[in-house]
C-alpha cells in the first residue's frame, strides 16, 4: 500500500502526515508513507488546496485534515 501526503509543509500538512503515520501504526498495516512537497507534482495532480491524501494513487481527501478514525477507515477500505 502506498500512502501519499501532498503539501508544502504547512501545519495542516504536518498534522495530516502525523495522523497517517499514527493510523498505519495502530492498524499494523504495511504501507509506504510518502510526503510529496514538490509544487509541480502537486499541481500536476490538479490539487489546488493542500493538504491532500492519496491512497494507492487515489485522492481520498483534499484541502482538509481528516480525523484519525476517518483515515483508518480509508486505509481499511483500500486493503
PAZAPA-4460 file (N, C-alpha, C; in steps of 0.05 Angstrom, whole numbers, plus 32768, in hexadecimal, padded with zeros to 4 digits):
% residues 79
    n_x    n_y    n_z   ca_x   ca_y   ca_z    c_x    c_y    c_z   seq   type   mol
   8011   7FE9   8000   8000   8000   8000   8012   8019   8000     1      X     A
   800B   802C   7FF0   801A   8045   7FEF   8007   805C   7FF7     2      X     A
   8010   806B   800B   8000   8081   8015   8011   809A   8011     3      X     A
   8005   80AE   8004   8014   80C7   7FFF   8005   80DE   800C     4      X     A
   8015   80EF   8019   800B   8108   8025   8017   811E   8014     5      X     A
   8006   812E   8007   800E   8143   7FF6   800B   815E   8004     6      X     A
   8021   816D   8005   8020   8187   8012   803B   8193   8014     7      X     A
   803C   81AD   8016   8056   81BB   8015   8063   81BE   8030     8      X     A
   8056   81B3   8045   8063   81B4   805F   8054   81C6   8073     9      X     A
   803B   81CD   806D   802B   81DD   807F   8024   81CC   8098    10      X     A
   8019   81D9   80AC   8011   81CB   80C5   7FFD   81B5   80C0    11      X     A
   7FEA   81BA   80AE   7FD5   81A6   80A8   7FE2   818E   809A    12      X     A
   7FF6   8193   8089   8004   817E   807A   8013   816C   808E    13      X     A
   8021   8179   80A1   8030   816A   80B5   801D   815A   80C7    14      X     A
   8007   8166   80CE   7FF3   8158   80DF   7FE8   8140   80D0    15      X     A
   7FE2   8143   80B6   7FD8   812C   80A7   7FEC   8116   80A6    16      X     A
   8005   811D   80A1   801B   8109   80A0   801C   80F9   80BB    17      X     A
   801C   8108   80D1   801D   80FB   80EB   8005   80E8   80F0    18      X     A
   7FED   80F1   80E8   7FD6   80E0   80EB   7FD7   80C7   80DA    19      X     A
   7FE1   80CA   80C1   7FE5   80B3   80AF   7FF8   809F   80BC    20      X     A
   800E   80A9   80C5   8022   8097   80D2   8016   8089   80EA    21      X     A
   8007   8098   80FA   7FFA   808C   8112   7FE5   8077   8109    22      X     A
   7FD6   807C   80F5   7FC2   8069   80EB   7FCF   8050   80E1    23      X     A
   7FE4   8053   80D2   7FF2   803B   80C7   7FFD   802A   80DE    24      X     A
   8009   8038   80F2   8014   8029   8109   7FFE   801B   8119    25      X     A
   7FE8   8029   811E   7FD2   801D   812E   7FC4   8007   8120    26      X     A
   7FC3   8008   8105   7FB6   7FF3   80F6   7FC9   7FDC   80F1    27      X     A
   7FE3   7FE1   80F4   7FF6   7FCC   80EF   7FF8   7FC3   80D2    28      X     A
   7FF3   7FD5   80C0   7FF5   7FCF   80A3   8011   7FD6   8099    29      X     A
   8018   7FC9   8083   8031   7FCF   8076   802B   7FE4   8060    30      X     A
   8037   7FFC   8063   8031   8011   8050   804A   8022   804C    31      X     A
   804D   802B   8034   8062   803F   802E   8055   805B   8030    32      X     A
   805E   806B   8043   8052   8085   8046   8066   8099   803B    33      X     A
   805D   80A9   8027   806E   80BB   8018   8063   80D8   801C    34      X     A
   8074   80EA   8021   806D   8107   8023   8075   8114   8008    35      X     A
   8061   811E   7FFA   8066   812C   7FE0   8065   814A   7FE5    36      X     A
   807C   8157   7FE2   807E   8174   7FE7   8084   8184   7FCE    37      X     A
   8088   8176   7FB7   808E   8183   7F9E   8075   8190   7F93    38      X     A
   8076   81AB   7F90   805F   81BA   7F87   8056   81B1   7F6B    39      X     A
   8069   81AC   7F5A   8062   81A4   7F3E   8053   8189   7F3F    40      X     A
   805C   8176   7F4F   804E   815D   7F50   8032   8160   7F5C    41      X     A
   8030   8171   7F70   8016   8175   7F7C   8002   8182   7F68    42      X     A
   800B   8196   7F5A   7FF9   81A3   7F47   7FF3   8191   7F2E    43      X     A
   8006   8180   7F27   8001   816E   7F10   7FEB   815A   7F17    44      X     A
   7FE6   8155   7F30   7FD0   8144   7F38   7FB6   8153   7F3B    45      X     A
   7FB7   816D   7F36   7F9F   817D   7F37   7F97   8186   7F53    46      X     A
   7FA9   8183   7F65   7FA4   818B   7F81   7FA7   81A9   7F84    47      X     A
   7F92   81B7   7F8C   7F93   81D4   7F8F   7F94   81DC   7FAC    48      X     A
   7F8C   81C9   7FBE   7F8D   81CF   7FDB   7F9A   81B7   7FE8    49      X     A
   7FAD   81BE   7FFA   7FBA   81A9   8009   7FB2   81AA   8026    50      X     A
   7FB5   8195   8035   7FC2   817C   802E   7FAF   816A   801E    51      X     A
   7FBB   8157   8011   7FAC   8142   8003   7FB7   8127   800B    52      X     A
   7FA5   8114   800C   7FAC   80F8   8014   7FA5   80E6   7FFD    53      X     A
   7FB9   80D7   7FF3   7FB5   80C3   7FDE   7FBC   80A8   7FEA    54      X     A
   7FAB   8095   7FE4   7FB0   8079   7FEC   7FAF   8068   7FD2    55      X     A
   7FC5   805B   7FCD   7FC8   804B   7FB5   7FC0   805A   7F9C    56      X     A
   7FC9   8074   7F9B   7FC5   8084   7F83   7FAA   8091   7F80    57      X     A
   7F99   808E   7F94   7F7E   8099   7F93   7F7B   80AF   7FA8    58      X     A
   7F71   80C7   7FA0   7F6D   80DD   7FB3   7F57   80D5   7FC6    59      X     A
   7F5D   80D6   7FE0   7F49   80D0   7FF5   7F40   80E8   8004    60      X     A
   7F51   80FD   8006   7F4A   8116   8013   7F5A   812C   8007    61      X     A
   7F4D   8143   8002   7F5B   8159   7FF6   7F53   8173   8005    62      X     A
   7F66   8182   800E   7F61   819C   801B   7F58   819B   8037    63      X     A
   7F5B   8183   8044   7F52   8180   8060   7F63   816A   806D    64      X     A
   7F61   816A   8088   7F6E   8155   8097   7F59   8143   80A2    65      X     A
   7F56   812B   8098   7F42   8118   80A3   7F4A   8110   80BF    66      X     A
   7F37   8107   80CE   7F3C   80FD   80E9   7F4C   80E3   80E8    67      X     A
   7F57   80DB   80FE   7F66   80C2   8100   7F54   80AA   80F8    68      X     A
   7F3C   80AA   8103   7F29   8094   80FD   7F22   8093   80DF    69      X     A
   7F1F   80AB   80D3   7F19   80AC   80B6   7F30   80A1   80A6    70      X     A
   7F48   80A9   80AE   7F60   809F   809F   7F62   8081   80A2    71      X     A
   7F5D   8076   80BA   7F5D   8059   80BE   7F49   804C   80AC    72      X     A
   7F31   8057   80AA   7F1C   804C   8099   7F25   804C   807C    73      X     A
   7F32   8062   8073   7F3B   8064   8057   7F50   804E   8052    74      X     A
   7F62   804A   8065   7F77   8036   8061   7F6B   801A   8060    75      X     A
   7F58   8015   8073   7F4C   7FFA   8073   7F3D   7FF5   8059    76      X     A
   7F30   8009   804E   7F21   8005   8035   7F33   8000   801D    77      X     A
   7F4C   8009   8020   7F5F   8005   800A   7F6E   7FEB   800B    78      X     A
   7F6B   7FDC   8021   7F79   7FC2   8024   7F6D   7FAD   8012    79      X     A
***
